[in-house]
Amino acid sequence: MKVGYFIDLHQFSILLNGVYLDIQMKSKTRILSVINNKIIIMRKISVIALAAAGLFLTSCGDKSKTASTATEQQVAEKKGDVFAVDAATSTVNWKAFHKGGFAPRWGTLAITSGELSLADGQLSSGEFVIDMKSIKVDPASVTEKDKKYTELETHLKSADFFNVEKNPTAEFKITKVSDLAAGAEGAVAGANKTVSGNLTLQGKTLNVTFPAKVDTADKKVSLLAKFTVNRTDWGIKFGTTESDPAEWMISKDIEIGIDVKANQK
């Protein structure tokens, strides 16, 4: 663990695992040590400082499973019963953060089309298309008085992030599905499968693997998952370089939630 700090009469910053945490102080304070993510200091700090530290540590520990990434793989062959994705009830949820897990923003993306296939009653293949121009920011995630959620939506659509005019869609195509033991860490409740698929963003395709819950019943199939990816793997960068303050302030992690529902054709 990397630990660093600087002190003045009003605040100090702690560097935990490469992320600075700024905490407002009532008086000059010296940090003795950081042990097991617990901040040990010489004097009492304000309630605000304690709350901020607790939020920081909680946000770092309460995350969805990070998807493993690899190069593009061969797409699974379509076979068995085919189910058409119901665009009206399917969605992609997203959540992004500023560094340290603070000031999260979240919202949705629309799924426009797709299909899932079952072979011998088990999910075997599938794909779906995401409309990047449909990106929405939940107003509840933008609480600052000087910021508007609509401005963030416009910014996310720009060339600074997803450049939706050039890349209006994203795609996910299943490459492999296998059984998953119960109780996988960081997975959605009831996860029973490990799903791998080619995720195309910004015109770049990488294979991602994550735990998912797959249900089949009454000529319907659903795929539910939540996982974290590193946006820079797809070349999505706000700053011009790694040292650019604009890039440093925004976490590279994006939490993706997939909720796909399909009906048999």
N, C-alpha and C positions, 0 to 999 in steps of 0.2 A: 504493500500500500504506500502511495506517495502522500506525504503530509507536509504542508507548508502553511505559513500564516504571516499576516502583517497586522499591526495594531495601531490604532490611534484612539483618540478620546471618544469616538462615536461608533466605530464599527471594527469588526475584524473579518477576515476571509479565511476559510479553511479549504485546502485542496485535498479532497478525498477522491482517490481513483481518478485523478485528472480533472475533477470538476470543482470549481470554486463555489463556496457557499458564503454569501454575505449576510452577516447578522448584526443588527443594531444593538449597541451596548449602552448601558447607563454610565459606565465609567471605564477607565483604562483597565484592561484585563489581560492576563497572560495565560496562554494555554500550556498546561503541563504535558499532556500527551493525548493521543487518540488510540484507544484500545477497543478492539472489536466494534468499531464504528461508534463508540461512545466518546463524546467530547468531555475531557476532564479539564476544568479551569480553576483558577485560584479564587475568584470572587463570584458572587451570585450574579446571574444575568437576568435580564427582564423576561417577563412572561412571553413577550413577543419573540424573543430570541429562542426560548425553549420550544415554542410552537413551531417556529421556522425550522429548527433543527429536527424536530419530530417529523414534520412534513417531508423534509429532505430524505431522511432515513427511510420513512415509509414508502415514499415514491420510488426509491431505489430498490426496495425489496419486493414491491407488489407489482410485478410486470408479467406480461404474457411470455410464453416461451419464445425464444429467439429462433427463427427458422434457420436451418442450415442451408447454405447456398452452394451451388455447383454450376458447371457449365450446362448449356442447353442439352436436354436428353431427348431420346426418341419418344414421341407421343404414343400412348397406349392405344392399341387397336380397338375400334368400336365394334362391340359384339354383344349379343344377348338382347334384352329388352331396352328400348330407348325411351327416355323420358324428356319431355320438352321443359326447359326452364321457364317458370312463371315469373316474368319480369315485374309484374305488379306486386308480388310478395317477396321478391328476392332483393337483396341489397348488400353493399359493401360499406362497413363502418370503418372510419379511420380516426386515429388519435395521434397527435404530435405534441412535442414538448419543447420548452426552452431548456437550456442546460440545467441539470440537477433535478429535472422533473417538475419545475415550476411553470406556472401559467400555461397549463395544457389547453390545447384547442382540439375540438373534435367535430365530426360531421359525417356525411354520407356521400356515397356515389351510387348511381343507378346502374343496374345490370340490364342490358337491353335484349340479350338473346343468349341461347346456349342449350346444351342438352347433357344429360347424364345417362350412362348405360349400366345395366345390371346383368351380370352373367352368373347363373345359378344363385340368384338372389343376393349377390354381393356386388357392391360398386366396383366397376372394373375400368371405366374410362369416362371422359367427359370434358367439356370445355364451356367457357362463357366469356362474353364480351362486356367490358365496363365502359360506360360513357364518361370520359374524363371531363367533358364540358358540363356535366351535371353536378360537379362537385359542390357540396353545400357545407357551410359552417353553421353549427348550432349556435344561435345567438347567446345561449346560456354559457357558452365557453369563453365569451369575450366580455369580461366584467369591467374593464378599465373605461372610465368615463370619456377619455379622449380617443377611443378606438371604436370602429364600427365593424360588425361581422361581414357586412357587404364589401367593405374595402379589402378584407382578408380574402374573401372569395375571389375578387378580381385579381389580387396579387398571386394567389395560388395558380390561377389560370395563365398567368403571364410566363414569359420566357425565364423569369427568375426561378420558377419551380417546374410546373408540369407542361408549360408551353402547349396548351390544348389546341391552338390553331394548327400547329405543325403535327401534333400527336393527339388526335381527337379521341382515340380509344386505347384501352389496355386490354390484354387478353390473358386468360389462364387456361392451360391445357394439361390435363392429368397425364402423368407418365407412369405412375405406379401407385398401387394401393395395397397395404398390408395390415394385418391385425395388430392391435395395440393393447398391451396389458393395461388393466385398470389402474387409475391413480397416477397417471403421468403428470409430472410437475409442470405447472404453468399452462396446462391444457384447459379447454373448456370442460365444464362438468359433463360427465358421461362419455368422454372421448373414448372411442373404441377402434379407431383406425389411424394409421400413419399414411398421410397423403403426400405424394411428391408431384410437382407439376411445373411446367415452364411458365413463368410470369414475365410478360412483356410490358415494359414501361419505357416511355421515351424512345421507343424503337429498339431497345436493348432487351435481350431475352436471357434470363438466368433460371436455373432450376431451384425451386425451394421445397423444403420438406418440413411438415408440421403435423401435430396431432389434430384429429378432427372427430366429431361425432356424426356418424352416418346412420340415419333411420330409414327403414323401408316398411311401408304398410299401406294397404288399400290403394294400390296402384299409384303410390306417391313415394318420392324419395327426397330426403333433405340432407344437406351438407352444412354443418356448423363448425366454425373454427375461429380461433383468435391466436395471432402470432405476431412477432416483431421482426422487422427487416431494417437493414441499414440503407437509407435512401441513396447514399453516395455510390453504392454498388451499381446503381442504374444511372449514375452520372447526374443525379439531382442535387445540385449545389446552389446555395444562395450567394455565398461569397466567391470571390475569384480565386482565392487560394485558401489553404488550411489555416493560415495565420490571419486571414481577413476577419476582423471583429464581427462582421455580419454573419459569417459562417460559424464562428466560434459560439455565438449566443444561442444558436438553434441546435437542439439535439439531432443527431443523425438517425435516431430510432423513430420509426413510424410503426404504430400498432395497427394491424389490419384485422378486421373482423369480417368473416365471410358467412353470409346467411343465404343459402341457395335452396330454393324449393322447386321441385319439378313434378310434372304429371305425365303419366304414361301416354304415349301417342296412340 
